[in-house]
Amino acid sequence: MVIRALVFDAYGTLYDVQSVRSLAIDLCGDKGEIITHLWRLKQLEYTWLRTLMRSYEDFWSVTRAALEFALSSVGIAPTSSLCDELMDGYLHLDLYAEAPQALESLRDHKLAILSNGSPRMLEALVRSAGIAERFTAVVSCDQVKRYKPEPACYALVEPALQISKQEVLFISSNGFDVAGAKRYGFQVAWIERTGDVPPPQDSQVGPAAFYRLIRGGAEQLGYQPDFRLKRLTDLAAVLSA
C-alpha cells in the first residue's frame, strides 16, 4: 500500500521532553534531573491509569499531577509558583535537532501530528517551534477522552486526513506508541533514539540511564515496527525506497 500521509507523535518524537531538565535544575538544584525523569514516567503512567479507569482528565491536568508527584517524591514542596514555572516549560519544549530538516525534506507529503497533548498544549508547541504550517492536521486524543495506545486515539487519523489506515506511516520514538499504532493497523516507523547506548555494567546507574532502560527499548507486546530508524531524517530514504 502506498504511504499517503506521515503522522507523528509529538512528545519524545518531534519534541524532546527532557528539554525541561535545565529549567528543573535551575529551580530545583541537584534534584532537577531526577525530577525530570520521574515527571515523564509518572505522566505516562497517569495517562494509562486514567484511560483504564475511564476517569479522563486532559493532558495538562495529567502533566501537572505528575509534576506534583515527582516534586513530592524527592522532598520538594509542589507550590503553585514552582509548578506554574515548570509547567510553562512544557509549552516550549525543544524540537529534536534533526526535526526541522526532516520536516523540510518531507514537505511534499501530507503530514500530521497525533498526540496525547491537549489542543492548547499542541497549539503552543507548534507555534513556538514555528512549524504549524508544516501540518495538514494536529490531532489531539482529547477528542475521544482517552490516551494512546487506546485504539480510539489512532482512529482519529482517518477522518482527519480522509485516508485509510493502511495508507498511514505512523512515526514514534515511544515503544508503547509503536505497539499501539501497529496493533491498530498503521505502518509504523520507530525512531530508536537510544539504540546505540550500551547496557549498564551493574546496578549503579543514574536517573537518565534508568529512564532509558524503562522507556528506550522495544516493548515485548508482539507488535513490531515496519521500520527501525535512528533519526527523523531517515524517513526520506524510507519513502524514496
N, CA, C and O of each residue as an XYZ file, in Angstrom:
964
protein
N       0.834     -1.196      0.000
C       0.000      0.000      0.000
C       0.874      1.254      0.000
O       1.844      1.342      0.753
N       0.531      2.206     -0.834
C       1.265      3.458     -0.910
C       1.050      4.279      0.357
O      -0.064      4.349      0.875
N       2.122      4.900      0.857
C       2.014      5.792      2.010
C       1.528      7.151      1.528
O       2.200      7.803      0.728
N       0.375      7.578      2.004
C      -0.193      8.864      1.601
C      -0.055      9.931      2.675
O      -0.234     11.114      2.388
N       0.261      9.540      3.909
C       0.413     10.526      4.984
C       1.384     10.005      6.023
O       1.436      8.808      6.304
N       2.146     10.915      6.585
C       3.033     10.613      7.705
C       2.460     11.289      8.940
O       2.217     12.496      8.941
N       2.249     10.512      9.983
C       1.645     11.020     11.212
C       2.640     10.842     12.348
O       3.093      9.733     12.630
N       2.971     11.949     12.991
C       3.996     11.968     14.017
C       3.391     12.019     15.413
O       2.429     12.746     15.659
N       3.957     11.251     16.311
C       3.786     11.523     17.731
C       4.527     12.813     18.042
O       5.477     13.165     17.342
N       4.107     13.520     19.080
C       4.758     14.792     19.431
C       5.800     14.624     20.527
O       6.983     14.881     20.304
N       5.368     14.193     21.711
C       6.240     14.176     22.881
C       7.222     13.004     22.823
O       6.825     11.839     22.856
N       8.490     13.332     22.738
C       9.522     12.308     22.660
C       9.896     11.933     21.247
O      10.885     11.230     21.037
N       9.118     12.391     20.261
C       9.394     12.072     18.860
C       9.822     13.321     18.102
O      10.938     13.388     17.587
N       8.934     14.312     18.035
C       9.322     15.604     17.480
C       9.957     16.503     18.539
O      10.908     17.236     18.267
N       9.409     16.429     19.752
C       9.826     17.319     20.843
C      10.524     16.526     21.945
O      10.090     15.441     22.333
N      11.607     17.099     22.428
C      12.415     16.471     23.473
C      11.816     16.790     24.840
O      11.956     17.910     25.333
N      11.147     15.809     25.456
C      10.525     16.043     26.759
C      11.557     16.285     27.858
O      11.239     16.833     28.913
N      12.799     15.867     27.594
C      13.847     16.100     28.583
C      14.440     17.509     28.486
O      15.346     17.854     29.244
N      13.935     18.313     27.567
C      14.478     19.668     27.452
C      14.021     20.585     28.584
O      14.474     21.726     28.676
N      13.129     20.096     29.446
C      12.793     20.860     30.660
C      13.840     20.644     31.759
O      13.757     21.250     32.826
N      14.818     19.781     31.494
C      15.812     19.439     32.514
C      16.567     20.665     33.013
O      16.751     20.823     34.220
N      17.007     21.535     32.108
C      17.787     22.698     32.538
C      16.953     23.618     33.420
O      17.459     24.176     34.393
N      15.675     23.777     33.082
C      14.789     24.582     33.917
C      14.593     23.933     35.281
O      14.610     24.614     36.306
N      14.406     22.617     35.291
C      14.229     21.911     36.563
C      15.469     22.036     37.443
O      15.352     22.182     38.660
N      16.651     21.981     36.841
C      17.894     22.129     37.605
C      18.018     23.557     38.137
O      18.438     23.765     39.275
N      17.654     24.535     37.312
C      17.700     25.924     37.764
C      16.797     26.145     38.976
O      17.152     26.878     39.899
N      15.639     25.513     38.963
C      14.646     25.756     40.014
C      14.778     24.812     41.201
O      14.391     25.155     42.318
N      15.329     23.612     40.958
C      15.334     22.578     42.000
C      16.732     22.060     42.322
O      16.872     21.092     43.070
N      17.756     22.683     41.774
C      19.117     22.302     42.104
C      19.464     20.903     41.637
O      19.056     20.482     40.554
N      20.219     20.181     42.457
C      20.731     18.880     42.032
C      19.664     17.789     41.986
O      19.951     16.659     41.591
N      18.437     18.119     42.388
C      17.334     17.164     42.240
C      16.598     17.347     40.908
O      15.664     16.605     40.605
N      17.021     18.331     40.122
C      16.315     18.634     38.887
C      16.301     17.503     37.886
O      15.296     17.282     37.210
N      17.409     16.780     37.782
C      17.459     15.702     36.791
C      16.508     14.572     37.145
O      15.762     14.099     36.288
N      16.526     14.139     38.387
C      15.640     13.029     38.751
C      14.182     13.466     38.692
O      13.310     12.656     38.376
N      13.903     14.729     38.989
C      12.541     15.241     38.848
C      12.085     15.138     37.401
O      10.959     14.720     37.131
N      12.949     15.514     36.474
C      12.605     15.473     35.055
C      12.188     14.080     34.614
O      11.192     13.919     33.909
N      12.945     13.074     35.026
C      12.639     11.707     34.598
C      11.421     11.138     35.323
O      10.594     10.464     34.710
N      11.306     11.404     36.614
C      10.118     10.967     37.352
C       8.859     11.592     36.771
O       7.827     10.936     36.636
N       8.961     12.849     36.436
C       7.825     13.588     35.890
C       7.299     12.905     34.630
O       6.098     12.664     34.510
N       8.181     12.597     33.704
C       7.756     11.962     32.453
C       7.200     10.558     32.681
O       6.172     10.194     32.110
N       7.871      9.779     33.506
C       7.397      8.423     33.760
C       6.024      8.427     34.408
O       5.156      7.644     34.021
N       5.815      9.291     35.381
C       4.528      9.343     36.061
C       3.454      9.930     35.142
O       2.291      9.532     35.211
N       3.841     10.871     34.288
C       2.896     11.426     33.319
C       2.317     10.320     32.434
O       1.103     10.230     32.256
N       3.200      9.478     31.881
C       2.723      8.375     31.051
C       1.867      7.400     31.855
O       0.820      6.951     31.388
N       2.314      7.078     33.057
C       1.550      6.149     33.896
C       0.144      6.676     34.153
O      -0.823      5.915     34.111
N       0.028      7.968     34.418
C      -1.288      8.541     34.683
C      -2.188      8.514     33.453
O      -3.402      8.365     33.588
N      -1.616      8.658     32.245
C      -2.462      8.548     31.051
C      -3.042      7.148     30.930
O      -4.212      6.980     30.588
N      -2.229      6.158     31.207
C      -2.718      4.784     31.112
C      -3.740      4.483     32.212
O      -4.772      3.864     31.952
N      -3.453      4.919     33.430
C      -4.375      4.673     34.534
C      -5.718      5.355     34.308
O      -6.767      4.758     34.551
N      -5.691      6.591     33.847
C      -6.944      7.308     33.645
C      -7.750      6.708     32.498
O      -8.981      6.711     32.540
N      -7.073      6.195     31.479
C      -7.780      5.513     30.405
C      -8.403      4.222     30.914
O      -9.558      3.929     30.603
N      -7.664      3.456     31.683
C      -8.189      2.197     32.227
C      -9.344      2.430     33.197
O     -10.314      1.672     33.219
N      -9.227      3.484     33.994
C     -10.262      3.783     34.989
C     -11.452      4.516     34.389
O     -12.455      4.728     35.070
N     -11.352      4.912     33.098
C     -12.378      5.736     32.461
C     -12.655      6.964     33.327
O     -13.798      7.311     33.623
N     -11.556      7.600     33.716
C     -11.607      8.792     34.564
C     -10.737      9.869     33.932
O      -9.699     10.245     34.477
N     -11.167     10.355     32.790
C     -10.340     11.224     31.961
C     -10.160     12.613     32.557
O     -11.105     13.236     33.041
N      -8.920     13.075     32.506
C      -8.590     14.485     32.650
C      -7.629     14.816     31.521
O      -6.878     13.950     31.072
N      -7.642     16.065     31.056
C      -6.820     16.377     29.898
C      -5.334     16.337     30.240
O      -4.950     16.261     31.407
N      -4.506     16.392     29.192
C      -3.074     16.154     29.348
C      -2.395     17.229     30.191
O      -1.393     16.954     30.852
N      -2.918     18.421     30.176
C      -2.377     19.472     31.037
C      -2.557     19.097     32.506
O      -1.629     19.230     33.304
N      -3.754     18.628     32.860
C      -4.029     18.231     34.249
C      -3.200     17.018     34.642
O      -2.664     16.954     35.748
N      -3.097     16.054     33.730
C      -2.289     14.858     33.992
C      -0.824     15.238     34.206
O      -0.167     14.727     35.112
N      -0.326     16.134     33.369
C       1.072     16.551     33.467
C       1.321     17.301     34.769
O       2.371     17.128     35.389
N       0.383     18.120     35.188
C       0.503     18.852     36.453
C       0.509     17.883     37.638
O       1.318     18.028     38.554
N      -0.378     16.913     37.621
C      -0.430     15.932     38.711
C       0.864     15.126     38.777
O       1.367     14.845     39.865
N       1.403     14.755     37.617
C       2.663     14.007     37.578
C       3.812     14.839     38.122
O       4.684     14.319     38.819
N       3.818     16.127     37.808
C       4.850     17.019     38.332
C       4.758     17.125     39.847
O       5.779     17.062     40.531
N       3.566     17.282     40.376
C       3.394     17.370     41.828
C       3.864     16.094     42.510
O       4.469     16.136     43.582
N       3.578     14.950     41.873
C       4.062     13.675     42.413
C       5.584     13.643     42.437
O       6.188     13.271     43.444
N       6.201     14.035     41.328
C       7.663     13.979     41.226
C       8.325     14.880     42.260
O       9.280     14.474     42.923
N       7.822     16.091     42.397
C       8.394     17.016     43.375
C       8.249     16.473     44.797
O       9.209     16.474     45.568
N       7.060     16.017     45.134
C       6.823     15.485     46.477
C       7.698     14.271     46.761
O       8.175     14.093     47.882
N       7.909     13.439     45.747
C       8.689     12.213     45.925
C      10.132     12.490     46.317
O      10.755     11.694     47.020
N      10.666     13.630     45.858
C      12.058     13.948     46.170
C      12.165     14.976     47.296
O      13.244     15.513     47.548
N      11.054     15.248     47.967
C      11.092     16.104     49.140
C      11.016     17.593     48.873
O      11.452     18.395     49.698
N      10.462     17.974     47.719
C      10.290     19.389     47.398
C       8.800     19.707     47.372
O       8.023     19.011     46.718
N       8.407     20.749     48.076
C       7.000     21.125     48.137
C       6.515     21.584     46.760
O       7.131     22.469     46.167
N       5.432     21.009     46.238
C       4.912     21.395     44.920
C       4.071     22.671     45.015
O       2.852     22.629     44.844
N       4.711     23.781     45.283
C       3.999     25.046     45.410
C       3.446     25.484     44.057
O       3.929     25.065     43.005
N       2.434     26.326     44.107
C       1.823     26.792     42.860
C       2.826     27.526     41.983
O       2.854     27.326     40.769
N       3.653     28.377     42.595
C       4.598     29.159     41.800
C       5.635     28.272     41.128
O       5.969     28.485     39.962
N       6.149     27.282     41.848
C       7.141     26.371     41.277
C       6.521     25.538     40.161
O       7.106     25.399     39.086
N       5.345     24.988     40.415
C       4.701     24.157     39.398
C       4.322     24.967     38.165
O       4.460     24.490     37.039
N       3.844     26.195     38.376
C       3.477     27.031     37.238
C       4.678     27.280     36.329
O       4.555     27.246     35.105
N       5.823     27.528     36.928
C       7.010     27.828     36.138
C       7.487     26.604     35.367
O       7.865     26.710     34.200
N       7.470     25.444     36.018
C       7.886     24.224     35.336
C       6.878     23.815     34.258
O       7.271     23.358     33.184
N       5.600     23.974     34.536
C       4.590     23.637     33.543
C       4.702     24.516     32.305
O       4.464     24.049     31.191
N       5.059     25.771     32.488
C       5.229     26.650     31.335
C       6.315     26.115     30.402
O       6.239     26.291     29.186
N       7.327     25.460     30.981
C       8.366     24.854     30.160
C       7.831     23.800     29.221
O       8.409     23.572     28.159
N       6.716     23.137     29.595
C       6.137     22.105     28.747
C       5.451     22.684     27.510
O       5.156     21.956     26.562
N       5.200     23.977     27.520
C       4.612     24.632     26.353
C       5.675     25.097     25.365
O       5.354     25.560     24.270
N       6.943     24.973     25.756
C       8.045     25.469     24.921
C       9.172     24.435     24.837
O      10.350     24.789     24.874
N       8.808     23.182     24.727
C       9.811     22.124     24.600
C      10.632     22.321     23.328
O      10.146     22.862     22.335
N      11.876     21.873     23.379
C      12.743     21.967     22.205
C      12.392     20.882     21.194
O      12.133     19.735     21.559
N      12.387     21.261     19.920
C      12.371     20.250     18.871
C      13.680     19.466     18.917
O      14.720     20.013     19.283
N      13.630     18.197     18.550
C      14.887     17.478     18.345
C      15.652     18.163     17.217
O      15.059     18.709     16.287
N      16.971     18.125     17.318
C      17.818     18.912     16.428
C      17.563     18.612     14.951
O      17.649     19.509     14.113
N      17.249     17.357     14.631
C      17.088     16.999     13.221
C      15.666     17.216     12.710
O      15.410     17.051     11.517
N      14.735     17.585     13.598
C      13.327     17.689     13.207
C      13.073     18.722     12.105
O      12.375     18.396     11.145
N      13.599     19.947     12.189
C      13.331     20.906     11.104
C      13.797     20.410      9.738
O      13.081     20.559      8.747
N      14.988     19.824      9.680
C      15.494     19.300      8.409
C      14.612     18.159      7.907
O      14.320     18.073      6.714
N      14.189     17.285      8.821
C      13.343     16.163      8.425
C      12.017     16.651      7.860
O      11.569     16.165      6.821
N      11.390     17.600      8.531
C      10.108     18.114      8.059
C      10.257     18.826      6.717
O       9.379     18.732      5.859
N      11.365     19.535      6.539
C      11.615     20.195      5.260
C      11.754     19.169      4.140
O      11.251     19.388      3.038
N      12.421     18.070      4.402
C      12.614     17.040      3.378
C      11.314     16.330      3.018
O      11.218     15.691      1.970
N      10.310     16.445      3.894
C       9.031     15.767      3.683
C       7.920     16.729      3.273
O       6.745     16.361      3.301
N       8.267     17.930      2.902
C       7.281     18.983      2.676
C       6.305     18.646      1.547
O       5.213     19.213      1.501
N       6.666     17.746      0.641
C       5.775     17.374     -0.451
C       4.782     16.287     -0.059
O       3.981     15.855     -0.888
N       4.824     15.840      1.192
C       3.927     14.798      1.676
C       2.921     15.398      2.668
O       3.162     16.445      3.270
N       1.804     14.713      2.816
C       0.814     15.116      3.809
C       1.316     14.718      5.192
O       1.579     13.543      5.446
N       1.450     15.688      6.078
C       1.982     15.455      7.419
C       0.936     15.816      8.469
O       0.131     16.727      8.278
N       0.965     15.084      9.577
C       0.047     15.366     10.679
C       0.712     14.973     11.990
O       1.719     14.266     12.016
N       0.122     15.449     13.066
C       0.520     15.057     14.419
C      -0.678     14.395     15.086
O      -1.806     14.874     14.973
N      -0.425     13.290     15.783
C      -1.418     12.675     16.668
C      -0.776     12.575     18.040
O       0.239     11.898     18.207
N      -1.362     13.244     19.020
C      -0.706     13.357     20.318
C      -1.702     13.296     21.464
O      -2.874     13.646     21.324
N      -1.192     12.836     22.610
C      -1.954     12.912     23.846
C      -2.172     14.349     24.300
O      -3.096     14.617     25.068
N      -1.345     15.273     23.842
C      -1.408     16.649     24.303
C      -2.774     17.270     24.095
O      -3.460     16.963     23.120
N      -3.170     18.140     25.002
C      -4.428     18.855     24.838
C      -4.295     19.822     23.662
O      -3.177     20.183     23.294
N      -5.411     20.250     23.063
C      -5.312     21.182     21.939
C      -4.510     22.437     22.265
O      -3.730     22.902     21.434
N      -4.691     22.985     23.453
C      -3.961     24.195     23.823
C      -2.466     23.938     23.895
O      -1.674     24.765     23.445
N      -2.070     22.796     24.459
C      -0.656     22.459     24.559
C      -0.037     22.266     23.182
O       1.067     22.744     22.922
N      -0.735     21.576     22.311
C      -0.191     21.307     20.981
C      -0.100     22.582     20.151
O       0.866     22.784     19.415
N      -1.109     23.441     20.272
C      -1.061     24.711     19.554
C       0.143     25.531     19.995
O       0.831     26.128     19.167
N       0.398     25.561     21.309
C       1.545     26.307     21.819
C       2.855     25.716     21.313
O       3.773     26.459     20.967
N       2.954     24.389     21.264
C       4.183     23.735     20.830
C       4.512     24.036     19.367
O       5.630     24.440     19.049
N       3.538     23.840     18.482
C       3.831     24.039     17.060
C       4.050     25.518     16.755
O       4.821     25.865     15.859
N       3.364     26.397     17.509
C       3.556     27.829     17.288
C       4.934     28.282     17.763
O       5.620     29.025     17.062
N       5.338     27.839     18.946
C       6.626     28.267     19.488
C       7.784     27.742     18.652
O       8.831     28.383     18.567
N       7.601     26.575     18.032
C       8.652     25.998     17.186
C       8.600     26.498     15.749
O       9.512     26.228     14.967
N       7.548     27.220     15.395
C       7.436     27.752     14.041
C       7.188     26.711     12.972
O       7.624     26.883     11.834
N       6.486     25.615     13.316
C       6.284     24.536     12.345
C       4.812     24.262     12.061
O       4.487     23.259     11.426
N       3.926     25.124     12.514
C       2.493     24.863     12.379
C       2.084     24.652     10.923
O       1.240     23.804     10.632
N       2.684     25.429     10.000
C       2.283     25.358      8.598
C       2.699     24.058      7.933
O       2.257     23.763      6.822
N       3.545     23.276      8.597
C       4.000     22.016      8.008
C       2.916     20.936      8.024
O       3.001     19.961      7.278
N       1.899     21.109      8.869
C       0.979     20.004      9.144
C      -0.424     20.263      8.593
O      -0.994     21.341      8.764
N      -0.950     19.250      7.934
C      -2.334     19.287      7.477
C      -3.289     19.261      8.650
O      -4.338     19.905      8.620
N      -2.928     18.518      9.687
C      -3.781     18.411     10.874
C      -2.908     18.173     12.101
O      -1.890     17.485     12.035
N      -3.323     18.748     13.206
C      -2.736     18.463     14.518
C      -3.867     17.916     15.365
O      -4.753     18.657     15.788
N      -3.832     16.605     15.611
C      -4.961     15.885     16.196
C      -4.661     15.541     17.654
O      -3.621     14.964     17.970
N      -5.574     15.899     18.516
C      -5.424     15.613     19.943
C      -6.330     14.459     20.354
O      -7.487     14.382     19.938
N      -5.793     13.566     21.173
C      -6.587     12.462     21.709
C      -7.678     12.953     22.659
O      -8.546     12.181     23.067
N      -7.631     14.220     23.004
C      -8.681     14.812     23.831
C     -10.058     14.633     23.193
O     -11.073     14.628     23.890
N     -10.091     14.488     21.885
C     -11.381     14.319     21.201
C     -12.138     13.087     21.678
O     -13.368     13.093     21.727
N     -11.408     12.030     22.030
C     -12.067     10.786     22.445
C     -11.959     10.549     23.943
O     -12.441      9.538     24.455
N     -11.319     11.493     24.652
C     -11.184     11.390     26.106
C     -10.539     10.062     26.525
O     -10.950      9.409     27.485
N      -9.515      9.701     25.759
C      -8.704      8.524     26.028
C      -7.255      8.888     25.698
O      -6.989      9.942     25.120
N      -6.336      8.022     26.063
C      -4.926      8.236     25.738
C      -4.366      7.032     24.994
O      -4.814      5.901     25.178
N      -3.378      7.303     24.152
C      -2.671      6.212     23.485
C      -2.055      5.280     24.522
O      -1.569      5.739     25.556
N      -2.072      3.963     24.255
C      -2.354      3.273     22.989
C      -3.791      2.795     22.800
O      -4.010      1.812     22.092
N      -4.769      3.450     23.402
C      -6.167      3.122     23.152
C      -6.468      3.249     21.651
O      -6.180      4.287     21.055
N      -7.049      2.197     21.025
C      -7.288      2.239     19.577
C      -8.123      3.430     19.110
O      -7.932      3.909     17.993
N      -9.035      3.913     19.936
C      -9.870      5.045     19.542
C      -9.044      6.285     19.235
O      -9.466      7.140     18.457
N      -7.872      6.383     19.842
C      -6.998      7.531     19.566
C      -6.457      7.468     18.139
O      -6.492      8.463     17.415
N      -5.962      6.310     17.742
C      -5.422      6.159     16.388
C      -6.515      6.295     15.332
O      -6.249      6.723     14.208
N      -7.736      5.933     15.695
C      -8.849      6.021     14.751
C      -9.200      7.455     14.395
O      -9.947      7.682     13.444
N      -8.681      8.427     15.133
C      -8.931      9.830     14.814
C      -8.236     10.270     13.526
O      -8.641     11.254     12.907
N      -7.203      9.551     13.127
C      -6.390      9.969     11.981
C      -7.155      9.871     10.670
O      -7.086     10.779      9.842
N      -7.881      8.780     10.476
C      -8.518      8.543      9.178
C      -9.530      9.631      8.796
O      -9.450     10.155      7.685
N     -10.472      9.990      9.668
C     -11.387     11.077      9.292
C     -10.693     12.437      9.182
O     -11.099     13.283      8.385
N      -9.648     12.641      9.982
C      -8.950     13.928      9.939
C      -8.227     14.132      8.610
O      -8.146     15.252      8.108
N      -7.699     13.040      8.041
C      -6.907     13.134      6.811
C      -7.617     12.562      5.589
O      -7.122     12.676      4.468
N      -8.783     11.943      5.808
C      -9.554     11.366      4.700
C      -8.746     10.317      3.943
O      -8.669     10.330      2.714
N      -8.146      9.408      4.710
C      -7.400      8.298      4.124
C      -7.677      7.045      4.945
O      -8.261      7.111      6.026
N      -7.249      5.907      4.415
C      -7.392      4.659      5.157
C      -6.169      4.445      6.052
O      -5.101      5.007      5.808
N      -6.338      3.640      7.072
C      -5.230      3.427      7.999
C      -4.052      2.722      7.340
O      -2.911      2.894      7.769
N      -4.314      1.933      6.307
C      -3.219      1.248      5.615
C      -2.325      2.222      4.848
O      -1.217      1.861      4.451
N      -2.792      3.443      4.638
C      -2.027      4.440      3.886
C      -1.228      5.375      4.796
O      -0.624      6.340      4.329
N      -1.232      5.081      6.098
C      -0.557      5.929      7.079
C       0.777      5.316      7.483
O       0.862      4.120      7.758
N       1.811      6.141      7.517
C       3.049      5.771      8.196
C       3.078      6.561      9.492
O       3.170      7.788      9.478
N       3.001      5.862     10.599
C       2.996      6.492     11.916
C       4.410      6.465     12.475
O       5.091      5.441     12.414
N       4.848      7.591     13.018
C       6.228      7.719     13.487
C       6.243      8.046     14.967
O       5.615      9.010     15.406
N       6.964      7.238     15.737
C       7.072      7.474     17.177
C       8.397      6.935     17.689
O       8.956      5.988     17.136
N       8.887      7.553     18.753
C      10.053      7.023     19.450
C       9.659      6.293     20.723
O      10.516      5.755     21.423
N       8.362      6.270     21.026
C       7.865      5.637     22.244
C       7.414      4.208     21.958
O       6.546      3.984     21.114
N       7.999      3.252     22.655
C       7.712      1.853     22.387
C       6.251      1.490     22.523
O       5.727      0.727     21.712
N       5.578      2.024     23.536
C       4.167      1.700     23.737
C       3.323      2.222     22.578
O       2.340      1.596     22.183
N       3.715      3.372     22.037
C       3.002      4.000     20.931
C       3.231      3.225     19.641
O       2.312      3.060     18.838
N       4.448      2.752     19.445
C       4.763      1.905     18.290
C       3.880      0.659     18.306
O       3.286      0.301     17.289
N       3.797      0.003     19.459
C       2.992     -1.212     19.569
C       1.515     -0.911     19.339
O       0.822     -1.652     18.642
N       1.039      0.184     19.931
C      -0.371      0.536     19.781
C      -0.742      0.872     18.352
O      -1.794      0.456     17.867
N       0.116      1.624     17.671
C      -0.158      2.011     16.297
C      -0.111      0.812     15.360
O      -0.925      0.703     14.444
N       0.838     -0.082     15.590
C       0.939     -1.282     14.761
C      -0.258     -2.193     14.992
O      -0.805     -2.760     14.046
N      -0.656     -2.331     16.230
C      -1.840     -3.128     16.557
C      -3.085     -2.561     15.879
O      -3.971     -3.309     15.464
N      -3.145     -1.254     15.771
C      -4.308     -0.620     15.148
C      -4.343     -0.876     13.638
O      -5.421     -0.980     13.053
N      -3.165     -0.979     13.006
C      -3.133     -1.261     11.576
C      -2.351     -0.272     10.748
O      -2.357     -0.355      9.520
N      -1.673      0.668     11.394
C      -0.803      1.585     10.665
C       0.493      0.891     10.270
O       0.896     -0.082     10.908
N       1.144      1.382      9.229
C       2.563      1.128      9.044
C       3.293      2.012     10.050
O       2.886      3.148     10.296
N       4.364      1.495     10.626
C       4.978      2.195     11.759
C       6.487      2.279     11.598
O       7.149      1.302     11.247
N       7.011      3.463     11.862
C       8.454      3.675     11.945
C       8.806      4.044     13.372
O       8.259      4.994     13.932
N       9.713      3.296     13.951
C      10.186      3.558     15.311
C      11.497      4.342     15.236
O      12.467      3.883     14.633
N      11.519      5.507     15.841
C      12.745      6.288     15.949
C      13.473      5.796     17.196
O      13.121      6.136     18.325
N      14.487      4.994     16.956
C      15.177      4.271     18.041
C      16.305      5.151     18.601
O      17.480      4.946     18.297
N      15.923      6.121     19.415
C      16.877      7.141     19.863
C      17.961      6.596     20.787
O      19.050      7.165     20.854
N      17.691      5.529     21.484
C      18.681      5.012     22.437
C      19.326      3.724     21.952
O      19.897      2.977     22.747
N      19.241      3.460     20.657
C      19.746      2.190     20.135
C      21.241      1.996     20.290
O      21.710      0.859     20.354
N      22.005      3.087     20.353
C      23.461      2.968     20.443
C      23.987      3.038     21.875
O      25.198      3.008     22.092
N      23.091      3.129     22.848
C      23.517      3.227     24.245
C      23.820      1.820     24.774
O      22.943      0.957     24.741
N      25.036      1.573     25.259
C      25.362      0.227     25.745
C      24.614     -0.091     27.028
O      24.239      0.818     27.767
N      24.394     -1.367     27.301
C      23.723     -1.748     28.548
C      24.613     -1.430     29.743
O      25.832     -1.344     29.602
N      24.013     -1.256     30.917
C      24.813     -0.932     32.105
C      25.696     -2.101     32.515
O      25.373     -3.261     32.262
N      26.809     -1.778     33.148
C      27.727     -2.798     33.649
C      27.271     -3.393     34.969
O      27.607     -4.531     35.297
N      26.496     -2.609     35.733
C      26.000     -3.081     37.026
C      24.744     -2.285     37.359
O      24.192     -1.597     36.500
N      24.301     -2.381     38.594
C      23.065     -1.714     39.006
C      23.266     -0.261     39.411
O      22.304      0.426     39.755
N      24.492      0.206     39.372
C      24.779      1.583     39.787
C      24.598      2.530     38.597
O      25.566      2.926     37.948
N      23.348      2.881     38.329
C      23.041      3.752     37.208
C      22.331      5.009     37.719
O      21.656      4.983     38.748
N      22.497      6.091     36.987
C      21.860      7.342     37.337
C      20.450      7.444     36.777
O      19.987      6.530     36.096
N      19.759      8.552     37.058
C      18.374      8.722     36.608
C      18.212      8.617     35.096
O      17.265      7.988     34.624
N      19.120      9.223     34.327
C      18.980      9.201     32.874
C      19.118      7.783     32.320
O      18.355      7.377     31.444
N      20.091      7.036     32.831
C      20.295      5.660     32.366
C      19.120      4.781     32.763
O      18.692      3.925     31.988
N      18.599      4.988     33.965
C      17.447      4.199     34.411
C      16.228      4.496     33.538
O      15.480      3.590     33.172
N      16.040      5.763     33.212
C      14.925      6.151     32.339
C      15.044      5.454     30.980
O      14.059      4.939     30.451
N      16.266      5.444     30.418
C      16.460      4.791     29.120
C      16.144      3.306     29.188
O      15.602      2.742     28.238
N      16.475      2.676     30.294
C      16.200      1.252     30.428
C      14.701      0.973     30.425
O      14.259     -0.046     29.894
N      13.927      1.864     31.010
C      12.482      1.669     31.087
C      11.785      2.038     29.783
O      10.899      1.315     29.326
N      12.178      3.154     29.185
C      11.430      3.716     28.079
C      12.141      3.636     26.732
O      11.539      3.966     25.710
N      13.392      3.211     26.698
C      14.148      3.299     25.463
C      14.062      2.118     24.534
O      14.369      2.253     23.350
N      13.656      0.963     25.022
C      13.681     -0.242     24.202
C      12.353     -0.582     23.575
O      11.336      0.047     23.868
N      12.362     -1.576     22.714
C      11.132     -2.062     22.091
C      10.306     -2.826     23.120
O      10.830     -3.676     23.839
N       9.019     -2.520     23.185
C       8.144     -3.229     24.110
C       7.909     -4.659     23.628
O       7.792     -4.908     22.429
N       7.843     -5.590     24.573
C       7.650     -7.006     24.259
C       6.159     -7.340     24.281
O       5.681     -8.073     25.147
N       5.442     -6.787     23.311
C       3.988     -6.946     23.256
C       3.525     -7.668     21.994
O       2.325     -7.847     21.782
N       4.473     -8.082     21.162
C       4.110     -8.848     19.982
C       3.830     -8.024     18.740
O       3.407     -8.573     17.723
N       4.057     -6.711     18.798
C       3.824     -5.839     17.645
C       5.093     -5.063     17.354
O       5.514     -4.225     18.151
N       5.698     -5.341     16.217
C       6.979     -4.761     15.873
C       6.825     -3.700     14.781
O       5.929     -3.808     13.944
N       7.673     -2.692     14.778
C       7.587     -1.662     13.741
C       7.993     -2.209     12.372
O       8.710     -3.204     12.266
N       7.520     -1.540     11.346
C       7.923     -1.886      9.987
C       9.324     -1.366      9.677
O      10.060     -1.960      8.889
N       9.682     -0.245     10.309
C      10.984      0.383     10.074
C      11.589      0.799     11.411
O      10.904      1.351     12.272
N      12.864      0.531     11.567
C      13.611      0.964     12.752
C      14.657      1.981     12.290
O      15.589      1.641     11.561
N      14.493      3.203     12.714
C      15.334      4.297     12.235
C      16.061      4.952     13.408
O      15.614      4.875     14.552
N      17.173      5.590     13.110
C      17.966      6.248     14.152
C      17.506      7.683     14.394
O      17.615      8.202     15.505
N      16.991      8.318     13.340
C      16.627      9.731     13.470
C      15.531     10.065     12.460
O      15.294      9.313     11.515
N      14.879     11.179     12.668
C      13.770     11.581     11.814
C      14.198     11.800     10.369
O      13.414     11.578      9.445
N      15.423     12.228     10.176
C      15.899     12.483      8.820
C      16.047     11.207      7.990
O      16.246     11.286      6.777
N      15.952     10.041      8.615
C      15.993      8.777      7.869
C      14.683      8.485      7.144
O      14.628      7.587      6.305
N      13.633      9.234      7.459
C      12.328      8.953      6.871
C      12.316      9.174      5.361
O      11.654      8.433      4.635
N      13.034     10.174      4.886
C      13.034     10.450      3.453
C      13.505      9.242      2.654
O      12.961      8.940      1.592
N      14.523      8.552      3.174
C      15.037      7.371      2.473
C      14.011      6.242      2.466
O      13.919      5.495      1.492
N      13.245      6.114      3.537
C      12.198      5.102      3.586
C      11.165      5.361      2.484
O      10.736      4.434      1.797
N      10.775      6.614      2.326
C       9.756      6.952      1.329
C      10.286      6.775     -0.088
O       9.558      6.311     -0.965
N      11.524      7.132     -0.318
C      12.092      7.005     -1.659
C      12.264      5.543     -2.055
O      12.229      5.205     -3.238
N      12.449      4.678     -1.057
C      12.601      3.253     -1.347
C      11.272      2.598     -1.672
O      11.225      1.397     -1.940
